[in-house]
Amino acid sequence: MEQIVRKTDNVRSSILLIYTGGTIGMKNDERTGALVPFDFSGIYEEFPALRRLPVDISVHTMPKLIDSSNVRPSDWAAIAEVIRDNYSRYDGFVVLHGTDTMSYTASALSFMLENLAKPVIFTGSQIPIGVLRTDGRENLITAIEVAGARVDGRPLVPEVALLFHSRLCRGNRTRKSSAEELDAFSSPNYPPLAEVGVKIAYNTAAIAHVEPVDEPLRIATMMSEGVAIIKLFPGIGEYTLRAILSVEGLRGVVLETYGAGNAPTADWFLRLMRETVDRGVLVLNVTQCDNGSVEMQLYETGQRLRSAGVLSAFDMTTEAAITKLMYVLGQNLSHEENLELLKKPLRGEFTLSGLV
Ligand code: ASP
């Protein structure tokens, strides 16, 4: 892997820190000891070390701070709007977010922010920022440094990325993989964009290459809610599956299958899949495995799914697959156009391999 400690431009950058809630924003109330939200507008007083970075930081606190388990597509739209409204004024953005659903939000934003050419770096922490042993301080400082890094006047990471512990990863390739470890996020099928050690070593070959374009940033805030995730398990019942698939308004399904995209070959199962696809529902096949890609041509069990009209999601995470479905279906395009968008990577969310 080509890892380069880039000599970044020695100019000041301006960063907008968007605070949405989550553990990173908590500190102990000095009187009661209870966890209360931290006021990021006092960021320089709390972390004087930040003054040493060649970065000017402004803070935007979302009107309602949330535990990220409560995040909804309307919250994603609100973050996208803040970025759009401030896009020309800042060189980069850092989004402070709860860890629980951070990969969903980062994936969603990667699709919603069209023509993005500046860094949008998500981060959070496992331990509140006001607790002595917090991991939030390092995550915050590194995320700010990454968001402000430029080479030859251009942002080094012009995409939606997630910085946690010692790695910067493409946002729509990540998932929260540990509820306890400080190294809580993984990018199972795509190399890190940077490794954070004594220096920040950027893997420039893995970072999105954005040509300077005249196209302004556009945000797509309509996300379809007519979607579902179904995880197969041995013994899944026909009535249960039929009930889920016949829900009114269902337009897209992420089907979590076994191994390289395999599913039962029972007649009732394949008939049901075929009926669902024929009704115009888009079914995306994602593997339940921690890493690797769907390859439906490998086994008969996968081939049958493919002939039922199920689409491969290749090595996409479930988080990216569901948010991509929501985004694509939110555009009100024709069925053919939807298929076209699902079959190609839009923001580097999967690696194309084998047969579609
Ligand atoms: N429940 C919290 C959240 O996701 C956990 C965290 O921030 O780490 O908002």
Boltz pocket constraint, residues with backbone or C-beta under 6 A from the ligand:
constraints:
  - pocket:
      binder: B
      contacts: [[A, 21], [A, 22], [A, 23], [A, 24], [A, 66], [A, 67], [A, 68], [A, 69], [A, 97], [A, 98], [A, 99], [A, 100], [A, 101], [A, 124], [A, 125], [A, 126]]
      max_distance: 6.0
